[in-house]
């Protein structure tokens, strides 16, 4: 490499972090007009009995671990291998498996986060985890590393993505609470393309589901450059709330999407979301991680940290109210 080439490389390495670290502009949030059948959240009146192992779609929709799946298409981009497969019942599945030696796998994270979101009322597509599966393609049949299986259900039509900065729910408790839960989970990739607007048909009823679907970039840390995912040690070390300024919660999150939550979430919003998660029993928490193939020791550590954050969120509003009474 010539001296000029080395100079150009050095310039890129120095300038790029400075540019990336510049404060992102604060987005303007605009509530859109109400949409018929629009659903972001449904109050979970039966939360104590919800199944966090099979999830809201139940065992009947789960993939068969003994089946042989046929490859339809594959996508080798990123750090996870995505593919479309069909099973012996002619059902189509979107599958995400570990890639690049299994590092930084999003597959189990997606299942855990989906289970927790659906448990507290946020609609989710049917997702499951298989520890391993048999795949047939042009090269023959072989056993693949396990991954996240998302069912392409005929009753659920993908209508594209919805935007954090413009939707019918901005300013509502479910909208604010959803962001709180994602902060608890250390979700780092809150781009609009990870949100999916589904049309759900149940008989004559048609609903528009506003779902946060691609949720694998979580349970790690908040590093701006290549944040770790599915990393228990990093997750345990990352704080949740650092304070309250001018009536709004200051989260530890320092990622690219901080402007969406900075100066927007109140202690009451945090308490609302925390109280819903706080209703989950220990077996339900364990089932959410067991459904994603986590070893009990790792699951226990993730759960302990999440429950700590829930208690922190529940206590926040009480602390603010107590401080207000003391000042009177």
Secondary structure, DSSP 8 states (H G I E B T S, - for coil): --HHHHHHHHHHHHHHHHHHHS-------EE----TTEES----TTGGG--TTT-TT-GGGS--TTSEEEEEEEE--SSEEEEEEE-TT--EEEEEEE-GGGTT--HHHHHHHHHHHHHTT-----EEEEEEEEEEETTEEEEEEEEEEEE--TTEEE----BTTEETTTTSHHHHHHHHHHHHTT-----GGGEEEEEEEETTEEEEEEEE----S-SS---SSS---S-HHHHHHS-SEEEEETTEEEES--STTGGGTTTT--HHHHHHHHHHHTTS-HHHHHHHHHTTT--HHHHHHHHHHHHHHHHHHHHHHHHHHHHHHHH-
